[in-house]
Amino acid sequence: MHLLGRSALLCALVGLLSFFIGKAAYAQFGVLTQDVRIPVKESGYTIAARIVRPDGKGPFGAIVLNHGVGGTAAERHSESPDQLLDSATVFAHHGYVVMLPLRRGFGVTGGDYAEDPGPCSNPNFPKAEQAASQDVMAAYNYTRTLPYVDGSHMILAGQSAGAMVSIYTAATRAPQGLVAVLGFAAGRGGNPDYRPGVPCAIEPVAKLLDTLGKQIKVPVLFHYAANDHYFNPATTRLWYERFTAAGAKADYVLQPAFGADGHYVFSAAGGAKVWLPAVERFFDEYGVPFSKN
Protein backbone atom coordinates (compact mmCIF):
# COMPACT_ATOMS: atom_id res chain seq x y z
CA MET A 1 0.00 0.00 0.00
CA HIS A 2 2.86 2.33 0.78
CA LEU A 3 4.38 1.49 -2.62
CA LEU A 4 1.11 2.24 -4.38
CA GLY A 5 0.90 5.63 -2.66
CA ARG A 6 4.41 6.55 -3.72
CA SER A 7 3.66 5.56 -7.32
CA ALA A 8 0.50 7.62 -7.36
CA LEU A 9 2.36 10.57 -5.88
CA LEU A 10 5.11 10.22 -8.48
CA CYS A 11 2.58 10.14 -11.31
CA ALA A 12 0.86 13.22 -9.92
CA LEU A 13 4.15 15.10 -9.68
CA VAL A 14 5.12 14.13 -13.24
CA GLY A 15 1.72 15.27 -14.49
CA LEU A 16 1.96 18.55 -12.62
CA LEU A 17 5.48 19.16 -13.93
CA SER A 18 4.36 18.44 -17.49
CA PHE A 19 1.49 20.87 -17.08
CA PHE A 20 3.75 23.70 -15.95
CA ILE A 21 6.37 22.95 -18.62
CA GLY A 22 3.61 23.10 -21.22
CA LYS A 23 2.33 26.38 -19.80
CA ALA A 24 5.83 27.87 -19.78
CA ALA A 25 6.48 26.78 -23.37
CA TYR A 26 3.20 28.33 -24.47
CA ALA A 27 3.81 31.54 -22.56
CA GLN A 28 7.24 32.08 -24.07
CA PHE A 29 5.67 32.45 -27.50
CA GLY A 30 3.37 35.19 -26.24
CA VAL A 31 0.32 34.14 -28.28
CA LEU A 32 -3.23 34.87 -27.14
CA THR A 33 -6.54 33.58 -28.52
CA GLN A 34 -10.12 34.80 -28.26
CA ASP A 35 -13.41 33.57 -29.76
CA VAL A 36 -15.83 36.28 -30.93
CA ARG A 37 -19.05 36.77 -32.90
CA ILE A 38 -18.92 39.33 -35.69
CA PRO A 39 -22.05 41.07 -37.00
CA VAL A 40 -22.66 41.13 -40.74
CA LYS A 41 -24.52 44.40 -40.52
CA GLU A 42 -26.20 44.55 -43.91
CA SER A 43 -27.67 41.05 -43.48
CA GLY A 44 -28.58 40.89 -39.80
CA TYR A 45 -26.67 37.77 -38.76
CA THR A 46 -23.36 37.07 -37.05
CA ILE A 47 -20.43 34.82 -37.85
CA ALA A 48 -18.14 33.04 -35.42
CA ALA A 49 -14.42 33.79 -35.49
CA ARG A 50 -11.25 33.23 -33.54
CA ILE A 51 -8.54 35.82 -32.97
CA VAL A 52 -4.95 34.62 -32.66
CA ARG A 53 -2.54 37.40 -31.80
CA PRO A 54 0.80 38.32 -30.29
CA ASP A 55 0.75 39.23 -26.62
CA GLY A 56 1.29 42.99 -26.59
CA LYS A 57 -0.32 46.36 -27.20
CA GLY A 58 0.73 46.57 -30.84
CA PRO A 59 -0.28 47.97 -33.13
CA PHE A 60 0.24 44.86 -35.24
CA GLY A 61 -0.53 44.15 -38.85
CA ALA A 62 -3.42 41.72 -39.33
CA ILE A 63 -4.32 38.76 -41.52
CA VAL A 64 -7.87 37.60 -42.21
CA LEU A 65 -7.33 33.88 -42.86
CA ASN A 66 -10.12 32.11 -44.73
CA HIS A 67 -10.98 28.42 -44.70
CA GLY A 68 -11.83 26.27 -47.70
CA VAL A 69 -15.08 24.55 -48.64
CA GLY A 70 -15.76 20.93 -47.74
CA GLY A 71 -17.40 18.80 -50.39
CA THR A 72 -20.20 17.57 -48.12
CA ALA A 73 -22.58 19.15 -45.63
CA ALA A 74 -20.98 17.09 -42.84
CA GLU A 75 -17.55 18.50 -43.67
CA ARG A 76 -18.87 22.06 -43.73
CA HIS A 77 -20.65 21.61 -40.39
CA SER A 78 -17.43 20.32 -38.81
CA GLU A 79 -15.36 23.29 -40.02
CA SER A 80 -13.46 24.92 -37.17
CA PRO A 81 -10.76 27.53 -36.63
CA ASP A 82 -8.74 24.67 -35.15
CA GLN A 83 -8.03 23.43 -38.67
CA LEU A 84 -5.91 26.51 -39.46
CA LEU A 85 -4.83 27.29 -35.90
CA ASP A 86 -1.23 26.09 -36.30
CA SER A 87 -0.75 28.23 -39.39
CA ALA A 88 -2.34 31.22 -37.67
CA THR A 89 -0.01 30.75 -34.71
CA VAL A 90 3.01 30.88 -37.04
CA PHE A 91 1.88 34.30 -38.27
CA ALA A 92 1.27 35.47 -34.69
CA HIS A 93 4.83 34.48 -33.81
CA HIS A 94 5.92 36.79 -36.61
CA GLY A 95 4.03 39.79 -35.32
CA TYR A 96 0.58 39.54 -36.95
CA VAL A 97 -2.91 39.38 -35.52
CA VAL A 98 -4.83 36.62 -37.32
CA MET A 99 -8.62 36.57 -37.66
CA LEU A 100 -10.13 33.17 -38.47
CA PRO A 101 -13.77 33.70 -39.53
CA LEU A 102 -16.29 30.91 -40.14
CA ARG A 103 -18.57 31.90 -43.00
CA ARG A 104 -22.29 31.18 -43.24
CA GLY A 105 -23.07 27.48 -43.36
CA PHE A 106 -19.81 26.47 -41.68
CA GLY A 107 -19.19 25.16 -38.17
CA VAL A 108 -20.68 27.00 -35.23
CA THR A 109 -21.65 30.00 -37.37
CA GLY A 110 -24.51 27.88 -38.70
CA GLY A 111 -27.09 29.16 -41.14
CA ASP A 112 -27.54 28.34 -44.80
CA TYR A 113 -24.61 27.49 -47.06
CA ALA A 114 -24.55 30.58 -49.26
CA GLU A 115 -21.60 30.03 -51.61
CA ASP A 116 -22.56 27.00 -53.68
CA PRO A 117 -21.59 27.81 -57.30
CA GLY A 118 -23.99 25.24 -58.72
CA PRO A 119 -23.17 22.31 -61.01
CA CYS A 120 -19.72 22.00 -62.55
CA SER A 121 -21.34 21.88 -65.98
CA ASN A 122 -22.44 25.50 -65.52
CA PRO A 123 -20.97 27.01 -62.34
CA ASN A 124 -21.64 30.55 -61.21
CA PHE A 125 -18.42 31.33 -59.39
CA PRO A 126 -18.95 35.12 -59.22
CA LYS A 127 -22.23 34.58 -57.36
CA ALA A 128 -20.61 32.13 -54.95
CA GLU A 129 -17.63 34.40 -54.27
CA GLN A 130 -19.87 37.42 -53.81
CA ALA A 131 -21.78 35.63 -51.05
CA ALA A 132 -18.59 34.45 -49.36
CA SER A 133 -16.92 37.84 -49.63
CA GLN A 134 -19.72 39.48 -47.63
CA ASP A 135 -18.66 37.48 -44.57
CA VAL A 136 -14.96 38.01 -45.27
CA MET A 137 -15.44 41.78 -45.44
CA ALA A 138 -17.37 41.77 -42.17
CA ALA A 139 -14.43 40.01 -40.52
CA TYR A 140 -11.96 42.34 -42.23
CA ASN A 141 -13.71 45.52 -41.12
CA TYR A 142 -14.12 44.20 -37.58
CA THR A 143 -10.42 43.35 -37.41
CA ARG A 144 -9.44 46.88 -38.40
CA THR A 145 -11.35 48.27 -35.40
CA LEU A 146 -9.39 46.24 -32.82
CA PRO A 147 -7.23 48.52 -30.64
CA TYR A 148 -4.07 46.46 -31.14
CA VAL A 149 -4.37 46.30 -34.97
CA ASP A 150 -2.68 48.62 -37.46
CA GLY A 151 -5.45 49.00 -40.02
CA SER A 152 -3.03 50.22 -42.67
CA HIS A 153 -1.20 46.85 -42.79
CA MET A 154 -3.88 44.31 -43.61
CA ILE A 155 -3.57 41.01 -45.48
CA LEU A 156 -6.19 38.64 -46.88
CA ALA A 157 -5.20 34.97 -46.96
CA GLY A 158 -6.81 31.58 -47.40
CA GLN A 159 -6.55 27.95 -48.35
CA SER A 160 -8.21 26.45 -51.45
CA ALA A 161 -11.64 28.10 -51.87
CA GLY A 162 -10.65 30.40 -48.99
CA ALA A 163 -7.80 31.66 -51.14
CA MET A 164 -10.19 32.31 -54.02
CA VAL A 165 -12.56 34.38 -51.90
CA SER A 166 -9.57 36.30 -50.56
CA ILE A 167 -8.53 37.23 -54.11
CA TYR A 168 -12.12 38.03 -55.04
CA THR A 169 -12.62 40.26 -52.01
CA ALA A 170 -9.36 42.10 -52.62
CA ALA A 171 -10.27 42.76 -56.25
CA THR A 172 -13.95 43.64 -56.02
CA ARG A 173 -14.20 45.43 -52.67
CA ALA A 174 -10.84 47.26 -52.55
CA PRO A 175 -10.55 46.93 -48.75
CA GLN A 176 -8.95 49.87 -46.96
CA GLY A 177 -5.45 49.19 -45.68
CA LEU A 178 -4.94 46.02 -47.74
CA VAL A 179 -1.30 45.42 -48.74
CA ALA A 180 -1.23 41.82 -50.06
CA VAL A 181 -3.06 38.52 -50.58
CA LEU A 182 -1.71 35.07 -49.73
CA GLY A 183 -3.32 32.23 -51.67
CA PHE A 184 -2.48 28.68 -50.63
CA ALA A 185 -3.74 26.02 -53.06
CA ALA A 186 -6.13 28.57 -54.55
CA GLY A 187 -8.88 27.18 -56.74
CA ARG A 188 -12.39 25.87 -57.15
CA GLY A 189 -13.97 22.71 -58.56
CA GLY A 190 -11.48 20.10 -57.34
CA ASN A 191 -12.56 16.57 -56.47
CA PRO A 192 -9.66 14.15 -55.89
CA ASP A 193 -12.00 11.17 -55.58
CA TYR A 194 -13.47 11.76 -59.03
CA ARG A 195 -10.67 13.36 -61.08
CA PRO A 196 -7.44 13.64 -59.08
CA GLY A 197 -5.61 16.86 -59.89
CA VAL A 198 -8.03 17.96 -62.61
CA PRO A 199 -10.86 20.24 -61.43
CA CYS A 200 -14.16 20.14 -63.25
CA ALA A 201 -14.39 23.83 -64.15
CA ILE A 202 -10.92 24.99 -65.21
CA GLU A 203 -12.04 27.59 -67.72
CA PRO A 204 -14.79 29.19 -65.58
CA VAL A 205 -12.21 29.76 -62.83
CA ALA A 206 -9.78 31.15 -65.41
CA LYS A 207 -12.44 33.58 -66.69
CA LEU A 208 -13.10 34.76 -63.16
CA LEU A 209 -9.38 35.35 -62.67
CA ASP A 210 -9.32 37.26 -65.99
CA THR A 211 -11.78 39.70 -64.47
CA LEU A 212 -10.19 39.88 -61.03
CA GLY A 213 -6.75 40.42 -62.50
CA LYS A 214 -7.97 43.64 -64.09
CA GLN A 215 -9.32 44.97 -60.80
CA ILE A 216 -6.91 43.99 -58.06
CA LYS A 217 -4.43 46.59 -56.80
CA VAL A 218 -2.24 44.53 -54.41
CA PRO A 219 0.23 41.68 -55.04
CA VAL A 220 -0.91 38.06 -54.70
CA LEU A 221 1.04 34.93 -53.81
CA PHE A 222 -0.14 31.74 -55.53
CA HIS A 223 1.42 28.90 -53.53
CA TYR A 224 1.00 25.23 -54.52
CA ALA A 225 2.63 21.84 -54.02
CA ALA A 226 3.46 19.60 -56.97
CA ASN A 227 1.28 16.75 -55.67
CA ASP A 228 -1.89 18.76 -55.09
CA HIS A 229 -4.67 16.22 -55.74
CA TYR A 230 -7.26 18.95 -56.32
CA PHE A 231 -5.41 21.22 -58.75
CA ASN A 232 -2.47 19.95 -60.79
CA PRO A 233 0.46 22.20 -61.79
CA ALA A 234 -0.73 22.63 -65.38
CA THR A 235 -4.06 23.98 -64.13
CA THR A 236 -2.65 26.27 -61.47
CA ARG A 237 -0.02 27.67 -63.83
CA LEU A 238 -2.80 28.44 -66.34
CA TRP A 239 -4.84 30.24 -63.68
CA TYR A 240 -1.84 32.28 -62.57
CA GLU A 241 -0.97 33.24 -66.15
CA ARG A 242 -4.53 34.34 -66.91
CA PHE A 243 -4.56 36.42 -63.73
CA THR A 244 -1.27 38.19 -64.47
CA ALA A 245 -2.03 38.61 -68.18
CA ALA A 246 -4.95 40.77 -67.07
CA GLY A 247 -2.52 43.11 -65.30
CA ALA A 248 -2.24 41.76 -61.76
CA LYS A 249 1.00 41.59 -59.79
CA ALA A 250 1.54 38.05 -58.53
CA ASP A 251 4.12 35.37 -57.75
CA TYR A 252 3.66 31.69 -58.51
CA VAL A 253 5.43 29.18 -56.24
CA LEU A 254 5.30 25.44 -56.92
CA GLN A 255 6.84 23.53 -54.03
CA PRO A 256 8.02 19.91 -54.31
CA ALA A 257 5.55 17.19 -53.35
CA PHE A 258 4.48 17.33 -49.72
CA GLY A 259 2.88 14.46 -47.81
CA ALA A 260 0.11 12.34 -49.26
CA ASP A 261 -1.70 15.34 -50.79
CA GLY A 262 0.10 18.66 -51.21
CA HIS A 263 -3.24 20.47 -51.26
CA TYR A 264 -2.95 20.60 -47.47
CA VAL A 265 0.64 21.78 -47.13
CA PHE A 266 -0.49 25.06 -45.56
CA SER A 267 -2.47 23.43 -42.75
CA ALA A 268 -0.45 20.23 -42.31
CA ALA A 269 1.87 19.57 -39.38
CA GLY A 270 5.34 20.60 -40.48
CA GLY A 271 4.02 22.46 -43.50
CA ALA A 272 5.31 25.83 -42.31
CA LYS A 273 8.85 24.71 -43.08
CA VAL A 274 7.76 24.64 -46.71
CA TRP A 275 5.43 27.62 -47.07
CA LEU A 276 6.92 30.12 -44.62
CA PRO A 277 10.13 30.78 -46.62
CA ALA A 278 7.98 31.45 -49.71
CA VAL A 279 5.90 33.95 -47.74
CA GLU A 280 9.03 35.67 -46.43
CA ARG A 281 10.45 36.04 -49.96
CA PHE A 282 7.13 37.38 -51.22
CA PHE A 283 6.90 39.92 -48.42
CA ASP A 284 10.50 41.00 -49.00
CA GLU A 285 9.81 41.48 -52.70
CA TYR A 286 6.83 43.75 -52.09
CA GLY A 287 8.04 45.52 -48.95
CA VAL A 288 5.49 44.00 -46.56
CA PRO A 289 6.71 44.14 -42.93
CA PHE A 290 7.27 40.71 -41.37
CA SER A 291 9.17 39.95 -38.18
CA LYS A 292 11.70 37.15 -38.75
CA ASN A 293 12.37 34.97 -35.73
HUGIWO-V890060 format. One record per residue. N is the residue number from 1. PSI is psi as a letter, one per 40 degrees, with the letter a starting at -180 (none if undefined). Layout:
n:N psi:PSI
n:N psi:PSI
//
This chain:
n:1 psi:d
n:2 psi:d
n:3 psi:d
n:4 psi:d
n:5 psi:d
n:6 psi:d
n:7 psi:d
n:8 psi:d
n:9 psi:d
n:10 psi:d
n:11 psi:d
n:12 psi:d
n:13 psi:d
n:14 psi:d
n:15 psi:d
n:16 psi:d
n:17 psi:d
n:18 psi:d
n:19 psi:d
n:20 psi:d
n:21 psi:d
n:22 psi:d
n:23 psi:d
n:24 psi:d
n:25 psi:d
n:26 psi:d
n:27 psi:d
n:28 psi:d
n:29 psi:d
n:30 psi:f
n:31 psi:h
n:32 psi:i
n:33 psi:i
n:34 psi:h
n:35 psi:h
n:36 psi:i
n:37 psi:h
n:38 psi:h
n:39 psi:h
n:40 psi:g
n:41 psi:d
n:42 psi:e
n:43 psi:e
n:44 psi:f
n:45 psi:i
n:46 psi:i
n:47 psi:i
n:48 psi:i
n:49 psi:i
n:50 psi:h
n:51 psi:h
n:52 psi:h
n:53 psi:i
n:54 psi:i
n:55 psi:h
n:56 psi:i
n:57 psi:d
n:58 psi:a
n:59 psi:i
n:60 psi:i
n:61 psi:i
n:62 psi:i
n:63 psi:h
n:64 psi:h
n:65 psi:h
n:66 psi:h
n:67 psi:i
n:68 psi:a
n:69 psi:h
n:70 psi:i
n:71 psi:e
n:72 psi:i
n:73 psi:d
n:74 psi:d
n:75 psi:d
n:76 psi:d
n:77 psi:d
n:78 psi:e
n:79 psi:h
n:80 psi:i
n:81 psi:d
n:82 psi:d
n:83 psi:d
n:84 psi:e
n:85 psi:d
n:86 psi:d
n:87 psi:d
n:88 psi:d
n:89 psi:d
n:90 psi:d
n:91 psi:d
n:92 psi:d
n:93 psi:d
n:94 psi:e
n:95 psi:f
n:96 psi:h
n:97 psi:h
n:98 psi:h
n:99 psi:h
n:100 psi:g
n:101 psi:i
n:102 psi:h
n:103 psi:i
n:104 psi:h
n:105 psi:e
n:106 psi:h
n:107 psi:a
n:108 psi:e
n:109 psi:d
n:110 psi:a
n:111 psi:a
n:112 psi:i
n:113 psi:h
n:114 psi:e
n:115 psi:f
n:116 psi:h
n:117 psi:e
n:118 psi:a
n:119 psi:i
n:120 psi:d
n:121 psi:d
n:122 psi:g
n:123 psi:i
n:124 psi:g
n:125 psi:d
n:126 psi:d
n:127 psi:d
n:128 psi:d
n:129 psi:d
n:130 psi:d
n:131 psi:d
n:132 psi:d
n:133 psi:d
n:134 psi:d
n:135 psi:d
n:136 psi:d
n:137 psi:d
n:138 psi:d
n:139 psi:d
n:140 psi:d
n:141 psi:d
n:142 psi:d
n:143 psi:d
n:144 psi:d
n:145 psi:e
n:146 psi:h
n:147 psi:e
n:148 psi:e
n:149 psi:h
n:150 psi:h
n:151 psi:e
n:152 psi:e
n:153 psi:g
n:154 psi:i
n:155 psi:h
n:156 psi:h
n:157 psi:i
n:158 psi:i
n:159 psi:h
n:160 psi:b
n:161 psi:d
n:162 psi:d
n:163 psi:d
n:164 psi:d
n:165 psi:d
n:166 psi:d
n:167 psi:d
n:168 psi:d
n:169 psi:d
n:170 psi:d
n:171 psi:d
n:172 psi:d
n:173 psi:e
n:174 psi:g
n:175 psi:h
n:176 psi:h
n:177 psi:e
n:178 psi:h
n:179 psi:e
n:180 psi:i
n:181 psi:h
n:182 psi:h
n:183 psi:h
n:184 psi:h
n:185 psi:f
n:186 psi:h
n:187 psi:i
n:188 psi:i
n:189 psi:e
n:190 psi:i
n:191 psi:g
n:192 psi:d
n:193 psi:d
n:194 psi:d
n:195 psi:g
n:196 psi:h
n:197 psi:e
n:198 psi:h
n:199 psi:i
n:200 psi:e
n:201 psi:g
n:202 psi:d
n:203 psi:d
n:204 psi:d
n:205 psi:d
n:206 psi:d
n:207 psi:d
n:208 psi:d
n:209 psi:d
n:210 psi:d
n:211 psi:d
n:212 psi:d
n:213 psi:d
n:214 psi:d
n:215 psi:d
n:216 psi:i
n:217 psi:e
n:218 psi:i
n:219 psi:i
n:220 psi:h
n:221 psi:h
n:222 psi:h
n:223 psi:h
n:224 psi:i
n:225 psi:i
n:226 psi:d
n:227 psi:f
n:228 psi:h
n:229 psi:e
n:230 psi:d
n:231 psi:h
n:232 psi:i
n:233 psi:d
n:234 psi:d
n:235 psi:d
n:236 psi:d
n:237 psi:d
n:238 psi:d
n:239 psi:d
n:240 psi:d
n:241 psi:d
n:242 psi:d
n:243 psi:d
n:244 psi:d
n:245 psi:d
n:246 psi:e
n:247 psi:e
n:248 psi:i
n:249 psi:h
n:250 psi:i
n:251 psi:i
n:252 psi:h
n:253 psi:h
n:254 psi:h
n:255 psi:i
n:256 psi:i
n:257 psi:i
n:258 psi:h
n:259 psi:a
n:260 psi:d
n:261 psi:h
n:262 psi:e
n:263 psi:d
n:264 psi:f
n:265 psi:d
n:266 psi:d
n:267 psi:e
n:268 psi:i
n:269 psi:h
n:270 psi:e
n:271 psi:d
n:272 psi:d
n:273 psi:d
n:274 psi:d
n:275 psi:d
n:276 psi:d
n:277 psi:d
n:278 psi:d
n:279 psi:d
n:280 psi:d
n:281 psi:d
n:282 psi:d
n:283 psi:d
n:284 psi:d
n:285 psi:d
n:286 psi:e
n:287 psi:f
n:288 psi:h
n:289 psi:h
n:290 psi:h
n:291 psi:h
n:292 psi:h
n:293 psi:none
//
